[in-house]
Structure formats: structure tokens, C-alpha cells
Amino acid sequence: MNHFKSKGYRLGYEDWVAGEFDTDTADRQGHCNAFRVSAAVALRDHLKAVDGDVLILGDLNAYAKEDPVRVLTDYQRASGERDIMTASGTEIRGVPMHPTAKAVEQGLGYTNLATDWLGDKAYSYSFSGELGALDHALANTSLASKVVGVEEWHINSVESTLFEYSRQYSGELVKSSNPFSSSDHDPVQVSLDYPEPVVPVSVTVNNRSFLPIIPLLNGQKSPVHAWMKWRSQRQFDQASPLVQSLALQSDDRIAVSVKALGLFPVYCGSAPADTPMTVRYTGFRCQLR
């Protein structure tokens, strides 16, 4: 969760150098843009070493096509085009980051989910009667593949300032008691679909008897090829129809038994579902190893 510096905050060193305290900045991206770029670069560099599914959320105070968001998405420095520059004199916890401004070479490559799903209809903020997206959900490739829906919940940006949380315009007037006007920005909602975790199963049944048997896992027989002939071996794993029919969870156990001649149940033993098991039936007894 991130909150980059505001566009209206007029104490950026780069703004002071450019003499842009009381006017809009030359790049039209608001004040402290280079400082927001530095924040994006720091976040980019940190996330490069993070494995797994990653989702960047927050108020980045930058629109989708502006420099800080591009640093986290699809930016690639190119000859003849305007460079994206960091701020100078930045540090993180006292450790210098960029003593002088530095050109950004490449973005992080994340996907902006709101613009990817909603296109030009994406917005989370209203300013002077115009709409735009300052709040973003940026996903790496592995997480983006699990996204099944993206919406922006417009409970704040277009609401009247008479009911907003701030007292700037409403003073002591009664505030909204529901989700509306709880902020001045809209939240982005992302729906994800994660498949059920697969429990690794390995059960080997050895029929060392002279009898045909039916192996049973948790009292169930295989829906296909239930029988095992004498002096044979069968392997059950998570791809086996019998194992799939059990719908195992990670903390489940598997009890193994056999039916000699399909009639006489013989208990072999049980173990956690993810524990490799080997069963040996001799005709007199069944052992789990």
C-alpha cells in the first residue's frame, strides 16, 4: 500500500530550482513529480527481488500516463524522447538514493489493472470538474493472470463536499455515516481467482498375495479399474481418478485398506494425505510402510 507525495505540495527541491512554486510545472504533472518518480524507482527496485504474486495498491498521486506510473509499468527509455528523471538529493532512512537527478532506463513491467480492464472509463478522483485516476492497482504477470474482475467503487470522487469527511468545506455539518464521502478518492476493487491447492499424494499398493483385491482409500474404490490382480502393483497420486474424487484438503488423512476377492476388508493403516505411503498385502495381513 503506497501514498506518493501530493501534486499540490510545493516544497520539492526540483520545483524550487525551476522557480515553479506558484505556477503549474512545465511538464504539466503537478508539483513534486520527480520526487514521486524517485518513490516509484525505490518501489520498483525493491519489488524486483520479490517472488510470487504482487499487487501494488495506493494513491500514487499520478495519472496513468504520468511518469511515476510509467516507471512501475511499461516505460522504456528511448532516444529522441523525453527522459523520466528522478529527484536529486533523495535518501531513504538516511542512506543517499540519488544525490543528483538520474534518468530512468526501464519500468517494472507491471500491468495497470484499472486501465487494462476499464480503459478510458477508469477514474478515481475529480478535480476542477475533470475526472482522472490517481489511485491504482498494478499487478505483476503472475497475479494479473488470476484477475477475474476490476471495478472502481465511485463512493467519493463525485460526491458533494458538503458531506465529505474533511471539515474544510463542511465545518460542523453532519458527516456521512455510510461509505460515501469517506474520502476524496475512490478505491479500486480487484477480484482474484485462486485454484484450490493440490495436495501431493503418493500411495503405492503392492498385492503380494495370490488373490485379486480392490484397494480402498478412505473407504472408496477407484471409479476405473478398481481391481488389482495377484502379484501386481498400483500407484495412486493426485492425478488418479480415485484421489481426485476424495477432494482432499491439506490437513486430511488417507486411510488405506483392501478387499480380498472384493469381499473381505482388511485395514492397512492411515497417514497424512501428503505423506508418501507404501502398502503391502500378503493375503494374511496388510501393512503400511
N, C-alpha and C positions, 0 to 999 in steps of 0.2 A: 504494500500500500504506500503510495507516494503522494507528496504535495509539493510541487515545484513553486518557485518564487512567483509572486503576482506580477502581471503586466503593468500594474499601476504603481508598483513600488519604485520610487525614483532615487534610489541610493546606489545604483550599480556603478562600479568604477568605470565601466565602458561607456555608460551614459554621461558620466562626468567629463571624461576625455572628449567625447563628441559634442559636449555642450547641449545635450538633449534633455534637460530637466523639465522644461515647460512645454515642449513640443513633442509630437509623435516622432518616433525614431525613424531613421532613414529606411530601414528595411520593412517598416510597417508591421512589425511583430510585437510591438509594445516594449516597455522598458525591461531591462534585465534579461533580454533574450539570450545573450552569451552566457550568463550565469545559469540559465535553465539548460543550455546546451552542456555546460560543464557537469551539471547534475545528471543529465542523460548519459554522458560519457562514463561517469563514475558507475552508474547503474549498469550500463552495457558491459563494462569491463568486469564487474562483479559476476554478472549472470553468465558470462562466457564459460565459467568453470562449474556451473550448476547443472547437474544431470536431472533427467526426469521431466515431468510436466510442469511448466512455469507459466504463470499468468501475472502480468503487470497490471495493477489497478491503481486508479487515483486521479486526482485533479492535477494534470500536468501544466495547466495554465498555458497551453499551446494548442493551436488548432491542428487538424490532421495533416495539413501540408506544410506546417511550420517546422523550423529546424529541430527543436528538441524531439518531436515525434518521429521525424525522419531518421534521426540518429538511432532510434530504437526499432525502426522498421527497415525500409528498403533503400536507404541512402548509399550512394556510391560516388566518391569524388571523381569528377571528370574535368578534363582540360577544357578551358573556354567557358566554364560555368562558374557561378558564384560559389565560393567556398563557404562551408559552415565552420564557424570559428568558436572556440571555447572562450571563456572569460580569462583574463590574466589575473595573477595574484591570488589564485584559489588554493585552498588547502582543505584537508579532511582530518579532523581531530589533531590539528597542529602539524600535520605532515603536508608539505607543499605538493600540490597536484600539477598546476600549470603556472609557473612563475610569469610566463608570457603567453599571449594568446596562441593557440595551436589549431591548425586546420584538421578537421575530422576526415579520416580516409574512408571509413566504411561504417554502415549501420549494423545493428544487431541482427536484423533479418526477421524480426517478429511480425506477426500479422495483426493489423488493427481490426478487431472483430466487428466493431460497430460499422465502420465504413465498408468492410468486406460484406456484411450481411444487409446493411440498410442503405448503402450508397449515399447519395446526396441528401437523403432524408434524415441522416443522423444529426442530432443536436442535443446538447445538454445544458446550454446557457443562453441567456438573452441579454444583449447589451445595446442600448440605444435603438431598440426596435428591431435589431438584427439577431438572427439565430446562428449558433455555431457549436461545435463540440470541443470542449476543453477537458472533458473527463473521458478517460479511455480504458479499454480492456485490450491489452496487447498479449498475444499468445505465441509461444514457440511452436514449432511444427508438430511435435507430438501431442500437445494439448489441443491445438487447433483441429486436429483430426477427430477429436472426441466431442467437439461442439455440435449441438443439435438445435440451438436456438439462441438468438441475441435480440434483446429489446432494450430500449431506453425508457425508463419509467418517468414520465413527464409530470412529476408532482411538485416541482419547484420553479423551474426556469420561466414558465409563463403565468405563474400565479401573481396576484396582486401584492404589492409591497405593503399594503395595509395589514396583511395577516402574517407577514414573514417573521421569522424568529428574531431578527435584529430589531432593536429599538430605534434605529436611525431614522426611519420614516414613520413608525407607528407609535413611538413613545410608550405610554402605559395602556394602549388599547389591548383588548383581549386577544391573545395569540391563538393560532390554530391548534386544536387538540388532536388532530389526526395527522397522517403522514404528509399532507400537503403543506407547503410553505415551511417545511422543517429545515430547509437550507436554501441557498440561491442557485445550486447546481443540481442536475438530475443524476441519479445513479444509473449505471449500466448493469443490466441483468444478463448473465450468461448461463445457459443450460448445458450441462455436460452429461454424456452417456458413457459410463464405465462398465465394461463387461464384468460379470461375476468372476472372481478369481478362480483359476483352475487348480484343484488340489492334485498334486503329483501322486499318483497311485502306482504301486508295483506289487502285484500278488502273483506268485508262481505256485501252481498246484501240480504236484507230482503224484501220479497214480502208480504206485509200485505193487499194486495188488493184481490178481487175476480176474477182477470184477469190473464191469463198467460202472461208472459213477457219474453223478451230477454235482458239480461244485456249486456251493451257495455262498454268496456274500450278503451279509445281513439278512439271511433267510431267503434271498431272491436268486433265482436261476437265470442264466443268460437267455434273452429272448431269441437268440440264434445259436444253433449248435450247442445245445445245453449239455449233451452227453460227452463224456470222455471215455475212450476205450481203455482197456487194460494196458499197462506198461506205457503210458503216454504222459505228456506234459503240456500244460497250457499256461499262458501268460495273460494276466489282466492288467490293463493300465487305463489312464484317463480317457483314451480313445475307444475303449471297449464298450459295446452297447450296454453290457451289464453295469459297468461302473457309471456310465452316463445316466442310466435310469435311477441310480441311487441319489443323485443330486446332492453330493457330499459338500459339507462346509469344512472350513479349515480345522475346526476343533472336533470333528466327528471321528468315530472309530469304525473299523471294519471287523465284523465277526465272521470267521471262515468256518464252514462245515461242509460235509459231503454227504450225499445219499448213495449208499451202496445199492446197486441194482435199481436205483431210483426209488427205493422203499425205506431204507433204514438210515435215519440221520445220525451222523457221527460228528460231534463238535471237535474242532481243531484248535481254536483259540481266537483271540482278538488283539488288536493293536491300533494305535492312532492311524488314521487314514493315510497320512503322508509318510508312514514308516514302511520301507521295503519288507515284504513278508514272503517266506517260502514255506509251503505246506507239503508234508509227505504222508500219504495214506498208504498203509501196508496191507490192509484187509483186516487187521486186528485193532489198529488204533490209528489216530491221525494226530500229527504233531506240527505245531507252528514253530518255525525257527526264525 
